[in-house]
Amino acid sequence: MLKPYWYAALVLLICSCSSQPIEEPAEAVAQSEFLLLQANEALRQNEFDIALAITDSAQKLAPNSANVHFMRARVNSEIGQWEKAENSYHKVLELDPNYRGVWNNLGNNTFRQQKFEKAIAYYQKEIARNVKLPPDRRSEAAIPYYQLGRAYVELGKVDSARSSFERALAYDSLYALCHFNFALLLEDEGELAPALAHAQRAWQIEPPNLEYRYLLGELLVKLQRYEEALSLLQEVAQQWPWHHGAHYNLGQALVRLGRQEEAQKFLAEAERVRAQDAKIEHLENTVRSLPNAPMAHAALASAFRRVGRYNDAMHAYKVAAHLAPTNMEIQNNIAILHLIKGDTVKAIQQYQRIMQYDPTLVEVWLNLGVVYALARQPQAARAAWENALKYQPNHPLARKYLAKLAGTPQRAASVPEAIANKRE
């Protein structure tokens, strides 16, 4: 199992109880804050361009709002624009030196660039600032200690990492992500019993989390508690068929239980998935080295999509689309991914957005018609396919789909070729 301690999502503080040193008109500030809530929701949905546009609107209402720059920094960090993010975080500090969370997020931004020593310095500044937290908010002090522990892990400073995780849990004993990462550290150190205790605690706090479930199953295998591990690992392998460790450890558990035939199926699948993981890891390293290269992000997205990691794929496609907004192939792939995920509404919206940019794209009209047909909107489907024929009168698939819609005996494929055979 790979042990990327950054695997779980980085903790990003969404809001801050900061004062506004430079006063703005109350009504303008209220409107700006409302817009920032919308920007935050757009960011949550990976709509990076929308989040930045709304943030710009919020800044026009309240030019001296530290919250505006904090939001812009978060968006830029999420899309790998490290320098822009850092500049915006420092702008926050210029406007409000006491803004809560900014040093922590500067640390996260630096951590993502694998600059761990610098990240540690930022986390320590957030820790120093949190000394003044009131008693009812002391649990917030756990966050920078947890992040500090992760940075120490990456530097191989085990004792410092252990101490940091312990401090975080002292402030917040229900911090599931900290229990999880502490368990990973203890597992690497061969301390399986305490690792199991922390893995169990993380899972108890967040039962739906498959990563916590997997780690618990893996530790049970290492502790030779094979029967207990089976149901945990089977659930992960079923829901995350791309997860190498789930297949491998499930196979190992079955071998130890004498169920050789079943075990070989999972072990063979583990080898196949491991090869895919190697390709994805290479693409992730490329993106890290070339954060401004849209096709690097698009290639990573396509790799994620092929193995079924659709949420990761959507994130990478959206970053690519932000970097190359006029690349219609990337925009088309976003629509296809919405369709694969079963969201015909978003697929239609994405295709309509593409057509606003260039209404002559035959393949997009073709795919839009397919989505309308799947959404049981036959008239809209007919209009889309007729538009495809307007720009390419003899397009065979457009004619085939229209013939099927009209009830003629031509047989169309059960899965639309225009989408199923899309090559990237």
BELLINSUL-V530020 format. One record per residue. N is the residue number from 1. RES is the residue in three letters. PHI is phi in whole degrees, 0 to 359 (999 if undefined). OMEGA is omega in whole degrees, 0 to 359 (999 if undefined). NEAR is the number of other C-alpha atoms within 12 Angstrom. Layout:
n = (N	N)
res = (RES	RES)
phi = (PHI	PHI)
omega = (OMEGA	OMEGA)
near = (NEAR	NEAR)
This chain:
n = (1	2	3	4	5	6	7	8	9	10	11	12	13	14	15	16	17	18	19	20	21	22	23	24	25	26	27	28	29	30	31	32	33	34	35	36	37	38	39	40	41	42	43	44	45	46	47	48	49	50	51	52	53	54	55	56	57	58	59	60	61	62	63	64	65	66	67	68	69	70	71	72	73	74	75	76	77	78	79	80	81	82	83	84	85	86	87	88	89	90	91	92	93	94	95	96	97	98	99	100	101	102	103	104	105	106	107	108	109	110	111	112	113	114	115	116	117	118	119	120	121	122	123	124	125	126	127	128	129	130	131	132	133	134	135	136	137	138	139	140	141	142	143	144	145	146	147	148	149	150	151	152	153	154	155	156	157	158	159	160	161	162	163	164	165	166	167	168	169	170	171	172	173	174	175	176	177	178	179	180	181	182	183	184	185	186	187	188	189	190	191	192	193	194	195	196	197	198	199	200	201	202	203	204	205	206	207	208	209	210	211	212	213	214	215	216	217	218	219	220	221	222	223	224	225	226	227	228	229	230	231	232	233	234	235	236	237	238	239	240	241	242	243	244	245	246	247	248	249	250	251	252	253	254	255	256	257	258	259	260	261	262	263	264	265	266	267	268	269	270	271	272	273	274	275	276	277	278	279	280	281	282	283	284	285	286	287	288	289	290	291	292	293	294	295	296	297	298	299	300	301	302	303	304	305	306	307	308	309	310	311	312	313	314	315	316	317	318	319	320	321	322	323	324	325	326	327	328	329	330	331	332	333	334	335	336	337	338	339	340	341	342	343	344	345	346	347	348	349	350	351	352	353	354	355	356	357	358	359	360	361	362	363	364	365	366	367	368	369	370	371	372	373	374	375	376	377	378	379	380	381	382	383	384	385	386	387	388	389	390	391	392	393	394	395	396	397	398	399	400	401	402	403	404	405	406	407	408	409	410	411	412	413	414	415	416	417	418	419	420	421	422	423	424)
res = (MET	LEU	LYS	PRO	TYR	TRP	TYR	ALA	ALA	LEU	VAL	LEU	LEU	ILE	CYS	SER	CYS	SER	SER	GLN	PRO	ILE	GLU	GLU	PRO	ALA	GLU	ALA	VAL	ALA	GLN	SER	GLU	PHE	LEU	LEU	LEU	GLN	ALA	ASN	GLU	ALA	LEU	ARG	GLN	ASN	GLU	PHE	ASP	ILE	ALA	LEU	ALA	ILE	THR	ASP	SER	ALA	GLN	LYS	LEU	ALA	PRO	ASN	SER	ALA	ASN	VAL	HIS	PHE	MET	ARG	ALA	ARG	VAL	ASN	SER	GLU	ILE	GLY	GLN	TRP	GLU	LYS	ALA	GLU	ASN	SER	TYR	HIS	LYS	VAL	LEU	GLU	LEU	ASP	PRO	ASN	TYR	ARG	GLY	VAL	TRP	ASN	ASN	LEU	GLY	ASN	ASN	THR	PHE	ARG	GLN	GLN	LYS	PHE	GLU	LYS	ALA	ILE	ALA	TYR	TYR	GLN	LYS	GLU	ILE	ALA	ARG	ASN	VAL	LYS	LEU	PRO	PRO	ASP	ARG	ARG	SER	GLU	ALA	ALA	ILE	PRO	TYR	TYR	GLN	LEU	GLY	ARG	ALA	TYR	VAL	GLU	LEU	GLY	LYS	VAL	ASP	SER	ALA	ARG	SER	SER	PHE	GLU	ARG	ALA	LEU	ALA	TYR	ASP	SER	LEU	TYR	ALA	LEU	CYS	HIS	PHE	ASN	PHE	ALA	LEU	LEU	LEU	GLU	ASP	GLU	GLY	GLU	LEU	ALA	PRO	ALA	LEU	ALA	HIS	ALA	GLN	ARG	ALA	TRP	GLN	ILE	GLU	PRO	PRO	ASN	LEU	GLU	TYR	ARG	TYR	LEU	LEU	GLY	GLU	LEU	LEU	VAL	LYS	LEU	GLN	ARG	TYR	GLU	GLU	ALA	LEU	SER	LEU	LEU	GLN	GLU	VAL	ALA	GLN	GLN	TRP	PRO	TRP	HIS	HIS	GLY	ALA	HIS	TYR	ASN	LEU	GLY	GLN	ALA	LEU	VAL	ARG	LEU	GLY	ARG	GLN	GLU	GLU	ALA	GLN	LYS	PHE	LEU	ALA	GLU	ALA	GLU	ARG	VAL	ARG	ALA	GLN	ASP	ALA	LYS	ILE	GLU	HIS	LEU	GLU	ASN	THR	VAL	ARG	SER	LEU	PRO	ASN	ALA	PRO	MET	ALA	HIS	ALA	ALA	LEU	ALA	SER	ALA	PHE	ARG	ARG	VAL	GLY	ARG	TYR	ASN	ASP	ALA	MET	HIS	ALA	TYR	LYS	VAL	ALA	ALA	HIS	LEU	ALA	PRO	THR	ASN	MET	GLU	ILE	GLN	ASN	ASN	ILE	ALA	ILE	LEU	HIS	LEU	ILE	LYS	GLY	ASP	THR	VAL	LYS	ALA	ILE	GLN	GLN	TYR	GLN	ARG	ILE	MET	GLN	TYR	ASP	PRO	THR	LEU	VAL	GLU	VAL	TRP	LEU	ASN	LEU	GLY	VAL	VAL	TYR	ALA	LEU	ALA	ARG	GLN	PRO	GLN	ALA	ALA	ARG	ALA	ALA	TRP	GLU	ASN	ALA	LEU	LYS	TYR	GLN	PRO	ASN	HIS	PRO	LEU	ALA	ARG	LYS	TYR	LEU	ALA	LYS	LEU	ALA	GLY	THR	PRO	GLN	ARG	ALA	ALA	SER	VAL	PRO	GLU	ALA	ILE	ALA	ASN	LYS	ARG	GLU)
phi = (999	292	242	281	293	270	301	292	302	295	280	241	289	278	220	216	266	270	278	252	300	256	286	246	304	303	294	295	297	298	295	297	295	297	296	294	297	293	297	296	294	298	297	300	266	64	268	292	296	295	300	290	295	294	298	300	296	296	291	297	282	223	301	257	281	294	298	297	291	296	295	298	297	298	296	295	294	295	260	80	268	300	294	299	297	297	298	292	297	291	295	303	294	296	282	209	299	258	297	285	97	291	293	298	288	299	297	297	299	285	301	299	270	64	260	287	297	294	299	301	298	293	299	295	293	294	298	297	292	286	303	269	296	291	305	284	235	295	298	296	292	292	298	293	294	298	297	299	300	298	295	296	300	297	269	75	266	296	297	294	296	301	298	294	297	296	295	300	287	294	279	213	288	258	279	300	297	290	303	298	291	295	298	298	298	295	298	297	273	80	266	289	296	294	298	298	298	289	295	297	294	300	292	298	287	229	303	288	288	288	294	293	298	297	301	298	296	299	293	296	297	296	269	63	255	292	299	294	284	303	296	297	288	297	296	294	298	288	276	238	298	272	273	301	300	296	294	295	290	295	298	297	296	293	301	294	268	81	258	296	297	296	299	297	296	287	292	295	294	298	294	295	292	299	294	295	300	297	294	295	299	298	293	296	294	296	298	295	281	233	294	259	263	299	288	293	294	295	296	297	300	296	294	298	296	297	264	92	270	291	294	296	297	297	301	293	298	293	295	300	293	296	284	224	296	264	278	286	294	296	298	295	295	295	298	299	293	303	294	302	281	86	256	291	298	292	297	297	300	292	296	296	296	296	293	296	279	211	283	264	281	297	298	291	301	298	293	298	298	299	295	299	297	296	275	61	238	298	293	295	298	300	298	295	290	294	295	300	291	300	263	213	302	254	297	295	290	300	294	297	294	294	296	294	296	279	89	285	285	292	255	269	295	292	246	306	300	301	257	297	263	300	253	235)
omega = (173	180	178	184	175	188	177	184	178	179	178	180	185	183	180	177	184	171	178	183	179	187	174	174	187	182	179	179	180	178	179	180	177	178	180	174	177	178	179	178	177	178	179	181	180	176	190	180	179	180	180	180	179	178	176	178	179	181	178	179	183	186	184	180	176	181	179	181	177	179	180	178	181	180	182	177	182	181	174	177	191	184	178	180	181	179	180	177	178	174	175	181	176	182	182	182	182	184	184	175	187	179	177	182	171	176	179	180	180	177	181	177	181	174	194	179	179	178	179	180	179	180	180	176	177	178	180	180	184	177	184	180	176	185	183	179	183	180	178	180	180	189	181	176	177	180	177	178	179	180	178	177	181	179	179	180	190	182	179	178	180	181	181	178	179	178	179	182	175	177	183	183	180	182	187	182	178	175	181	182	175	178	178	179	181	177	179	180	178	180	191	182	177	176	179	180	180	177	178	180	178	182	177	181	181	184	182	187	184	179	177	179	180	182	178	179	179	180	178	176	180	178	177	177	193	181	180	183	190	185	179	183	178	180	180	181	180	183	178	183	179	187	183	185	180	179	183	183	174	176	179	179	180	176	182	179	176	182	191	184	177	183	184	178	182	179	177	178	178	179	179	181	180	178	177	179	180	178	180	179	178	180	176	178	178	178	180	180	183	185	182	181	185	183	174	177	180	178	177	179	181	178	177	183	182	181	177	178	192	179	177	179	181	179	182	177	183	175	179	180	176	182	181	187	181	178	186	176	177	180	178	179	176	179	179	180	174	180	178	180	176	182	182	180	180	177	179	179	180	178	178	177	179	183	175	180	182	183	183	184	186	183	180	175	180	181	178	177	178	181	177	179	178	179	178	175	189	181	177	178	180	181	180	182	176	175	176	179	178	183	176	192	184	182	187	182	178	179	180	182	179	178	179	180	181	177	176	190	177	184	177	179	181	174	186	182	184	181	184	183	179	178	182	999)
near = (24	17	22	21	34	28	19	21	17	31	31	31	26	27	23	26	17	21	20	26	18	19	17	22	16	15	13	21	27	19	24	32	32	23	30	38	23	25	37	36	22	24	33	23	22	31	31	39	28	26	33	34	25	31	40	24	27	34	31	21	25	30	25	28	42	43	46	44	41	48	49	43	43	47	43	36	35	41	39	37	31	33	24	24	31	36	23	32	40	26	27	38	29	21	26	28	23	26	33	38	44	47	41	44	47	47	44	45	40	32	37	38	28	26	21	29	25	25	34	38	27	33	38	31	28	35	33	20	24	29	20	16	21	12	12	11	17	23	24	34	38	37	44	47	43	48	50	48	45	50	42	34	35	27	22	19	21	24	19	25	33	32	23	36	41	28	30	34	33	22	28	25	25	24	33	32	40	47	42	46	46	48	40	45	40	29	29	23	20	16	19	27	21	24	34	36	25	37	40	34	30	34	30	22	21	20	18	17	26	29	38	40	38	42	43	45	40	43	42	32	33	26	22	22	24	28	24	23	33	36	25	36	40	32	24	32	31	21	21	25	27	31	38	33	38	44	40	37	42	46	35	36	38	31	24	22	21	15	19	17	16	22	25	22	20	33	28	21	26	28	23	22	29	25	19	27	26	19	22	30	20	19	27	28	20	21	29	24	19	21	31	24	26	31	29	30	39	41	33	41	37	38	31	32	30	26	26	24	27	28	24	28	34	39	32	42	44	43	41	40	37	37	28	22	23	19	22	31	29	39	37	42	39	46	39	43	39	30	32	27	20	17	20	28	22	24	33	37	23	33	40	28	23	32	28	16	17	21	22	20	27	32	37	42	42	44	44	47	41	46	42	32	27	25	21	16	20	23	19	26	30	31	24	37	41	29	30	33	28	20	21	20	15	16	22	21	31	37	28	28	40	33	19	23	29	16	13	13	12	16	18	22	16	13	19	27	20	31	31	19	13	21	15	20)
